[in-house]
């Protein structure tokens, strides 16, 4: 990965690339964690329902991290990412039924 600064081509190191990716991921999660309760509060009158919906997201994350981690250890990170990115476009079709 490289970019131009004052006409000079600058190559980024691996640490800087990882820092950029980490910043984008943490920013996205921060926005998501802020928007989800605000959105569900607008959809529901009860704060208890908002709390349940927000907590279910973290429960689903907790329950999926261990099996996905075991699959990554067994099959490799790239294979799991490919399978997940292939199945992601079909998720709205399944949830719409």
TINU-211387 format. One record per residue (C-alpha): x negated, y, z. Coordinates in steps of 0.02 Angstrom, whole numbers, m for minus. Each point is the difference from the previous one (the first is absolute). Last residue first. Layout:
<kolnus>
      px      py      pz
       X       Y       Z
...
</kolnus>
This chain:
<kolnus>
      px      py      pz
    1941    m760     229
    m100     162      m3
    m137     m71     113
     m56    m129    m128
      m7     120    m147
     m88     130     106
    m136    m129      44
     m41     m47    m180
    m126     141     m25
     m97     m57     156
     m26    m181     m55
    m147      38    m116
     m82     119     124
      12    m131     137
     m69    m139    m109
    m146     108     m58
     m37      60     178
       1    m180      61
    m119     m57    m137
    m118     147      32
     m10     m29     188
     m49    m182      m5
      97    m162       4
     m25     m68     178
     m54     156      96
     126     107     m95
     137    m127      37
     m43       2     185
       6     190       2
     167      m2     m91
      70    m123     128
     m64     108     146
      51     170     m69
     179     m46     m45
      75     m13     174
     m80     162      61
      53      96    m154
     178     m63      16
       0      52     183
     m68     172     m49
     139      29    m126
     128     m69     123
     m54     134     126
      53     141    m115
     169     m79     m36
      33     m38     184
     m49     175      55
     113      81    m130
     143    m114      53
     m26      52     181
      m3     184     m50
     178     m20     m60
      83     107    m133
     m80     m88    m148
     m59      48    m175
     m80     166      46
     m88     m83     147
     m61    m134    m120
     m86     130    m108
     m81      92     145
     m57    m165      77
     m76     m58    m166
     m82     167     m48
    m131      13     138
     m63    m180      m5
      m1       7    m190
    m100     162      m3
    m125     m72     121
     m10    m162     m99
     m36      96    m160
    m133     107      85
     m82    m155      73
      m7     m81    m172
     m66     156     m87
    m134      28     132
     m52    m183      m5
     m19       5    m189
    m105     159       9
    m108     m70     141
     m27    m163     m94
     m60      97    m152
    m116     104     110
     m74    m158      76
     m26     m78    m171
     m98     150     m63
      70     126    m123
     m91      40    m162
     m11     186     m44
       6      59    m180
     m61     180      m8
     102     136     m87
      31      99     159
      66    m158      85
      55    m143    m112
      67    m161      73
     m56    m180      23
      70    m168      47
</kolnus>
